[in-house]
Amino acid sequence: MSSVPDSGLSAEPAAGAAKPGARGSATPEWASRPERSNTVALGFMAWVALNIGRAPARWLLPPISLYFMLFAPKVRAASREFLTVALGRAPTTRDYYRHIHTFACTILDRVFLLNDQFHRFEVTVYGRELMDEILESGSGCFLLGSHLGSFEVLRTLARTSKNLNVSLVMYERNALKVNAVLNAINPNLAMDVIGLGNTDSMLRVQEALSQGRFVGMLGDRNFANEGVVPCTFFGRTTHCPVGPFRMAVMLKRPMVLMAGLYRGGNKYDLHFELLPSPADAPRAERAGAIERSLQAYVNRLEHYCRLAPYNWFNYYDFWGQGNEQHDAPEQ
């Protein structure tokens, strides 16, 4: 099932592309592969959802989930690897199906969330005071998400926070893909998407922050030419990008972790947490402070993965040296 492509500052590197604390040079596999999102199919799915309703549209999800479980062995292998550590036991066939079906449910719900049909969902917000404080200050912040749950559920806060505005920062090629997909889901949707790699990218990020906007990124994947450091995730070493934290230090803004967990039916839990800031560390100690902040982010990802393991949508070897993504539905 197609969906909005990956957004965020980072994506996983190609095999051998990046070393801990170094900069890679090769283009990662995820960024160089052909676009699989079919805008015609997405348009049809959006039409079904919006004209027939959410409940009938959900009838399409079981056969789609079953197809990927049966005919995408690499997806199943990645699911097995993650669920084994997250559940603390060998996953069953039912676990594989639930993992993929949870992903499909969040993708369908994007159609409604991106069309402002927030009344369909019951969202419990944790850390609302933090968000209100940042909104009142007008300073903006970096909102660091991941491929855990739904980023779009953030839009439900628009019901009570009219001054909440989010700019999305993502790899330039994905910025083009996400605009095409969003147009298929809702042609009238206007979103501020900042593509990295342009000469004015940092200026646009700085301008968005100066307007009090939240700058949203996904921090669990890296891409070529970005530094990474080793982090511990479920007791095993993986490599995560330091780019979002370096940007937060450079522009002196707080970093807030966001996790929108799907809890079944029409329910979501939306979590916000302030991450430790390395900006105040002396310059000579800043690299170490950034690494500690990044590990704190990964620790909290692990915490939320334990709360909602079927919400983890990185369908590739997250711990592998190459971090090559498999043939899963694009998120």
Secondary structure as a PSIPRED ss2 file (coil, helix, strand):
# PSIPRED VFORMAT (PSIPRED V4.0)

   1 M C   1.000  0.000  0.000
   2 S C   1.000  0.000  0.000
   3 S C   1.000  0.000  0.000
   4 V C   1.000  0.000  0.000
   5 P C   1.000  0.000  0.000
   6 D C   1.000  0.000  0.000
   7 S C   1.000  0.000  0.000
   8 G C   1.000  0.000  0.000
   9 L C   1.000  0.000  0.000
  10 S C   1.000  0.000  0.000
  11 A C   1.000  0.000  0.000
  12 E C   1.000  0.000  0.000
  13 P C   1.000  0.000  0.000
  14 A C   1.000  0.000  0.000
  15 A C   1.000  0.000  0.000
  16 G C   1.000  0.000  0.000
  17 A C   1.000  0.000  0.000
  18 A C   1.000  0.000  0.000
  19 K C   1.000  0.000  0.000
  20 P E   0.000  0.000  1.000
  21 G C   1.000  0.000  0.000
  22 A C   1.000  0.000  0.000
  23 R E   0.000  0.000  1.000
  24 G C   1.000  0.000  0.000
  25 S C   1.000  0.000  0.000
  26 A C   1.000  0.000  0.000
  27 T C   1.000  0.000  0.000
  28 P C   1.000  0.000  0.000
  29 E H   0.000  1.000  0.000
  30 W H   0.000  1.000  0.000
  31 A H   0.000  1.000  0.000
  32 S H   0.000  1.000  0.000
  33 R C   1.000  0.000  0.000
  34 P C   1.000  0.000  0.000
  35 E C   1.000  0.000  0.000
  36 R C   1.000  0.000  0.000
  37 S C   1.000  0.000  0.000
  38 N C   1.000  0.000  0.000
  39 T H   0.000  1.000  0.000
  40 V H   0.000  1.000  0.000
  41 A H   0.000  1.000  0.000
  42 L H   0.000  1.000  0.000
  43 G H   0.000  1.000  0.000
  44 F H   0.000  1.000  0.000
  45 M H   0.000  1.000  0.000
  46 A H   0.000  1.000  0.000
  47 W H   0.000  1.000  0.000
  48 V H   0.000  1.000  0.000
  49 A H   0.000  1.000  0.000
  50 L H   0.000  1.000  0.000
  51 N H   0.000  1.000  0.000
  52 I H   0.000  1.000  0.000
  53 G C   1.000  0.000  0.000
  54 R H   0.000  1.000  0.000
  55 A H   0.000  1.000  0.000
  56 P H   0.000  1.000  0.000
  57 A H   0.000  1.000  0.000
  58 R H   0.000  1.000  0.000
  59 W C   1.000  0.000  0.000
  60 L C   1.000  0.000  0.000
  61 L H   0.000  1.000  0.000
  62 P H   0.000  1.000  0.000
  63 P H   0.000  1.000  0.000
  64 I H   0.000  1.000  0.000
  65 S H   0.000  1.000  0.000
  66 L H   0.000  1.000  0.000
  67 Y H   0.000  1.000  0.000
  68 F H   0.000  1.000  0.000
  69 M H   0.000  1.000  0.000
  70 L H   0.000  1.000  0.000
  71 F H   0.000  1.000  0.000
  72 A C   1.000  0.000  0.000
  73 P H   0.000  1.000  0.000
  74 K H   0.000  1.000  0.000
  75 V H   0.000  1.000  0.000
  76 R H   0.000  1.000  0.000
  77 A H   0.000  1.000  0.000
  78 A H   0.000  1.000  0.000
  79 S H   0.000  1.000  0.000
  80 R H   0.000  1.000  0.000
  81 E H   0.000  1.000  0.000
  82 F H   0.000  1.000  0.000
  83 L H   0.000  1.000  0.000
  84 T H   0.000  1.000  0.000
  85 V H   0.000  1.000  0.000
  86 A H   0.000  1.000  0.000
  87 L H   0.000  1.000  0.000
  88 G C   1.000  0.000  0.000
  89 R C   1.000  0.000  0.000
  90 A C   1.000  0.000  0.000
  91 P C   1.000  0.000  0.000
  92 T C   1.000  0.000  0.000
  93 T H   0.000  1.000  0.000
  94 R H   0.000  1.000  0.000
  95 D H   0.000  1.000  0.000
  96 Y H   0.000  1.000  0.000
  97 Y H   0.000  1.000  0.000
  98 R H   0.000  1.000  0.000
  99 H H   0.000  1.000  0.000
 100 I H   0.000  1.000  0.000
 101 H H   0.000  1.000  0.000
 102 T H   0.000  1.000  0.000
 103 F H   0.000  1.000  0.000
 104 A H   0.000  1.000  0.000
 105 C H   0.000  1.000  0.000
 106 T H   0.000  1.000  0.000
 107 I H   0.000  1.000  0.000
 108 L H   0.000  1.000  0.000
 109 D H   0.000  1.000  0.000
 110 R H   0.000  1.000  0.000
 111 V H   0.000  1.000  0.000
 112 F H   0.000  1.000  0.000
 113 L H   0.000  1.000  0.000
 114 L C   1.000  0.000  0.000
 115 N C   1.000  0.000  0.000
 116 D C   1.000  0.000  0.000
 117 Q C   1.000  0.000  0.000
 118 F H   0.000  1.000  0.000
 119 H H   0.000  1.000  0.000
 120 R H   0.000  1.000  0.000
 121 F C   1.000  0.000  0.000
 122 E E   0.000  0.000  1.000
 123 V E   0.000  0.000  1.000
 124 T E   0.000  0.000  1.000
 125 V E   0.000  0.000  1.000
 126 Y E   0.000  0.000  1.000
 127 G C   1.000  0.000  0.000
 128 R H   0.000  1.000  0.000
 129 E H   0.000  1.000  0.000
 130 L H   0.000  1.000  0.000
 131 M H   0.000  1.000  0.000
 132 D H   0.000  1.000  0.000
 133 E H   0.000  1.000  0.000
 134 I H   0.000  1.000  0.000
 135 L H   0.000  1.000  0.000
 136 E H   0.000  1.000  0.000
 137 S H   0.000  1.000  0.000
 138 G C   1.000  0.000  0.000
 139 S C   1.000  0.000  0.000
 140 G C   1.000  0.000  0.000
 141 C E   0.000  0.000  1.000
 142 F E   0.000  0.000  1.000
 143 L E   0.000  0.000  1.000
 144 L E   0.000  0.000  1.000
 145 G E   0.000  0.000  1.000
 146 S C   1.000  0.000  0.000
 147 H C   1.000  0.000  0.000
 148 L E   0.000  0.000  1.000
 149 G E   0.000  0.000  1.000
 150 S C   1.000  0.000  0.000
 151 F C   1.000  0.000  0.000
 152 E H   0.000  1.000  0.000
 153 V H   0.000  1.000  0.000
 154 L H   0.000  1.000  0.000
 155 R H   0.000  1.000  0.000
 156 T H   0.000  1.000  0.000
 157 L H   0.000  1.000  0.000
 158 A H   0.000  1.000  0.000
 159 R H   0.000  1.000  0.000
 160 T C   1.000  0.000  0.000
 161 S C   1.000  0.000  0.000
 162 K C   1.000  0.000  0.000
 163 N C   1.000  0.000  0.000
 164 L C   1.000  0.000  0.000
 165 N C   1.000  0.000  0.000
 166 V E   0.000  0.000  1.000
 167 S E   0.000  0.000  1.000
 168 L E   0.000  0.000  1.000
 169 V E   0.000  0.000  1.000
 170 M E   0.000  0.000  1.000
 171 Y E   0.000  0.000  1.000
 172 E H   0.000  1.000  0.000
 173 R H   0.000  1.000  0.000
 174 N H   0.000  1.000  0.000
 175 A H   0.000  1.000  0.000
 176 L H   0.000  1.000  0.000
 177 K H   0.000  1.000  0.000
 178 V H   0.000  1.000  0.000
 179 N H   0.000  1.000  0.000
 180 A H   0.000  1.000  0.000
 181 V H   0.000  1.000  0.000
 182 L H   0.000  1.000  0.000
 183 N H   0.000  1.000  0.000
 184 A H   0.000  1.000  0.000
 185 I H   0.000  1.000  0.000
 186 N C   1.000  0.000  0.000
 187 P C   1.000  0.000  0.000
 188 N C   1.000  0.000  0.000
 189 L C   1.000  0.000  0.000
 190 A C   1.000  0.000  0.000
 191 M C   1.000  0.000  0.000
 192 D E   0.000  0.000  1.000
 193 V E   0.000  0.000  1.000
 194 I E   0.000  0.000  1.000
 195 G E   0.000  0.000  1.000
 196 L E   0.000  0.000  1.000
 197 G C   1.000  0.000  0.000
 198 N C   1.000  0.000  0.000
 199 T C   1.000  0.000  0.000
 200 D C   1.000  0.000  0.000
 201 S H   0.000  1.000  0.000
 202 M H   0.000  1.000  0.000
 203 L H   0.000  1.000  0.000
 204 R H   0.000  1.000  0.000
 205 V H   0.000  1.000  0.000
 206 Q H   0.000  1.000  0.000
 207 E H   0.000  1.000  0.000
 208 A H   0.000  1.000  0.000
 209 L H   0.000  1.000  0.000
 210 S H   0.000  1.000  0.000
 211 Q C   1.000  0.000  0.000
 212 G C   1.000  0.000  0.000
 213 R C   1.000  0.000  0.000
 214 F E   0.000  0.000  1.000
 215 V E   0.000  0.000  1.000
 216 G E   0.000  0.000  1.000
 217 M E   0.000  0.000  1.000
 218 L E   0.000  0.000  1.000
 219 G C   1.000  0.000  0.000
 220 D C   1.000  0.000  0.000
 221 R C   1.000  0.000  0.000
 222 N C   1.000  0.000  0.000
 223 F C   1.000  0.000  0.000
 224 A C   1.000  0.000  0.000
 225 N C   1.000  0.000  0.000
 226 E C   1.000  0.000  0.000
 227 G E   0.000  0.000  1.000
 228 V E   0.000  0.000  1.000
 229 V E   0.000  0.000  1.000
 230 P E   0.000  0.000  1.000
 231 C E   0.000  0.000  1.000
 232 T E   0.000  0.000  1.000
 233 F E   0.000  0.000  1.000
 234 F C   1.000  0.000  0.000
 235 G C   1.000  0.000  0.000
 236 R E   0.000  0.000  1.000
 237 T E   0.000  0.000  1.000
 238 T E   0.000  0.000  1.000
 239 H E   0.000  0.000  1.000
 240 C E   0.000  0.000  1.000
 241 P E   0.000  0.000  1.000
 242 V C   1.000  0.000  0.000
 243 G H   0.000  1.000  0.000
 244 P H   0.000  1.000  0.000
 245 F H   0.000  1.000  0.000
 246 R H   0.000  1.000  0.000
 247 M H   0.000  1.000  0.000
 248 A H   0.000  1.000  0.000
 249 V H   0.000  1.000  0.000
 250 M H   0.000  1.000  0.000
 251 L H   0.000  1.000  0.000
 252 K C   1.000  0.000  0.000
 253 R C   1.000  0.000  0.000
 254 P C   1.000  0.000  0.000
 255 M E   0.000  0.000  1.000
 256 V E   0.000  0.000  1.000
 257 L E   0.000  0.000  1.000
 258 M E   0.000  0.000  1.000
 259 A E   0.000  0.000  1.000
 260 G E   0.000  0.000  1.000
 261 L E   0.000  0.000  1.000
 262 Y E   0.000  0.000  1.000
 263 R C   1.000  0.000  0.000
 264 G C   1.000  0.000  0.000
 265 G C   1.000  0.000  0.000
 266 N C   1.000  0.000  0.000
 267 K E   0.000  0.000  1.000
 268 Y E   0.000  0.000  1.000
 269 D E   0.000  0.000  1.000
 270 L E   0.000  0.000  1.000
 271 H E   0.000  0.000  1.000
 272 F E   0.000  0.000  1.000
 273 E E   0.000  0.000  1.000
 274 L E   0.000  0.000  1.000
 275 L C   1.000  0.000  0.000
 276 P C   1.000  0.000  0.000
 277 S C   1.000  0.000  0.000
 278 P C   1.000  0.000  0.000
 279 A C   1.000  0.000  0.000
 280 D C   1.000  0.000  0.000
 281 A C   1.000  0.000  0.000
 282 P C   1.000  0.000  0.000
 283 R H   0.000  1.000  0.000
 284 A H   0.000  1.000  0.000
 285 E H   0.000  1.000  0.000
 286 R H   0.000  1.000  0.000
 287 A H   0.000  1.000  0.000
 288 G H   0.000  1.000  0.000
 289 A H   0.000  1.000  0.000
 290 I H   0.000  1.000  0.000
 291 E H   0.000  1.000  0.000
 292 R H   0.000  1.000  0.000
 293 S H   0.000  1.000  0.000
 294 L H   0.000  1.000  0.000
 295 Q H   0.000  1.000  0.000
 296 A H   0.000  1.000  0.000
 297 Y H   0.000  1.000  0.000
 298 V H   0.000  1.000  0.000
 299 N H   0.000  1.000  0.000
 300 R H   0.000  1.000  0.000
 301 L H   0.000  1.000  0.000
 302 E H   0.000  1.000  0.000
 303 H H   0.000  1.000  0.000
 304 Y H   0.000  1.000  0.000
 305 C H   0.000  1.000  0.000
 306 R H   0.000  1.000  0.000
 307 L H   0.000  1.000  0.000
 308 A C   1.000  0.000  0.000
 309 P H   0.000  1.000  0.000
 310 Y H   0.000  1.000  0.000
 311 N H   0.000  1.000  0.000
 312 W E   0.000  0.000  1.000
 313 F C   1.000  0.000  0.000
 314 N C   1.000  0.000  0.000
 315 Y C   1.000  0.000  0.000
 316 Y E   0.000  0.000  1.000
 317 D C   1.000  0.000  0.000
 318 F C   1.000  0.000  0.000
 319 W C   1.000  0.000  0.000
 320 G C   1.000  0.000  0.000
 321 Q C   1.000  0.000  0.000
 322 G C   1.000  0.000  0.000
 323 N C   1.000  0.000  0.000
 324 E C   1.000  0.000  0.000
 325 Q E   0.000  0.000  1.000
 326 H C   1.000  0.000  0.000
 327 D C   1.000  0.000  0.000
 328 A C   1.000  0.000  0.000
 329 P C   1.000  0.000  0.000
 330 E C   1.000  0.000  0.000
 331 Q C   1.000  0.000  0.000
